[in-house]
Amino acid sequence: MRVAAVRHATTSSVIALGLIVVAGIPAVLLRAGLLSTSSEVSTLVFGLGIVSAAFAMSWGAEAAERDIPRALALIVVALLAVLPEYAVDVVLAWKAGADPSFAPYAVANMTGSNRLLLGVGWPMIALLAWSVRGHRLIRLDRGNIRGLLFLTAATVYSFVLPFKARISLADSVVLIALFAGYAVAAARSPSVEPDLVGPAAMIGALSAPHRRATVGALFVFAAAVVGLSAEPFAEGLLATGRHLGIDEFLLVQWLAPFASEAPEFIVAGLLAVRGKPSAALGVLLSSKVNQWTLLVGSLPIAYSIGASHVVPLPLDERQVAEVLLTATQSLFGVGVLAGLSLSLSESGLLAGLFFGQLALGGLLHTRWRDSGWAGTELLVFAALYVVLAVGASLRARAARAWLARCVRRR
């Protein structure tokens, strides 16, 4: 009976893996020019490719926990998931080096993706953990605490950028060094025997050489499909938005990042549904650290390459406000997690502030564009985030003391 159940689970896992691969192939063929279809169908195909890659990354990252520290596995999957975001943003920054009119779009894409993680991603994890498992509180594990420390450092440094009104190569050195330190610290953490189910369990049960080869193949497949699918998928959404007369800046800031963020949201959502909310939060926390360090640090490099000489990426008045708002939202997120947990109510506040600013900003930019009020909501919400961050940090005083003791023991 037990043998039959194991065989059934293995068969189901093989079928699931096969379906995921099959679902991603049309996107590759379409991008290679071997298929031709309408723009609407193309957008659907590329979206399906992103979903298939997300499943592949989820299973690969879980199985990889048998061979590498879980914290490092989460960094790997978060990094793979944001590759499309990096590609789109770096291309925009590179084009801006030759044509300065592209500069606002590079920063818009970066700020949008960062704010999506905290305003949508974290609340999504909390909501799923509560609705599926009844958990009203997600507690941070040690791997997440490491990510929180590096996010805190990156957030503090990020306040330098809007006050300088530019992102320079010196900033790149600092931010990329923070990312390197984060990756090294994660790689040194001890391995813990994971609790795997489904396709991840099947892969984890393979011999070490076959398991590593399979995990590597899944990562390569996922990275290839996401890299090939995200940009045309975003472009398809953008074309639809332009047809509807929506502001192009807002499209670049929100629709394009939403498309390329989809894989990691799905990866984190699957982990939360399967009763691993701390690991789910870890995926998005790693992604936030990646984007707030490596992504931001790569922009002036791409900009300088496009300009054919070393030059900082300039921030206009609106971009200064956007980066400041993103930094203050991150500060509030750090303040919330300083309590070593994420509650359902705190997640609701993050989501409410995110969508409130988005709705108010959209209203001001569409109905009162020339009134002088457009953009003021960025500064208002930035100030509100700072006040809330101070309050959250004060409530977490005892937890911060415990965190300091953990760091000293390590």
Helices and strands as residue ranges (DSSP letters): H 2-31, H 39-64, H 70-81, H 83-98, G 100-102, H 103-116, I 117-121, H 122-133, E 137-139, H 142-158, H 160-164, E 166-167, H 169-187, H 198-204, H 208-243, H 248-250, I 251-255, H 256-273, H 277-290, I 291-295, H 296-307, E 313-314, H 317-337, E 341-343, H 344-367, H 376-395, H 397-409
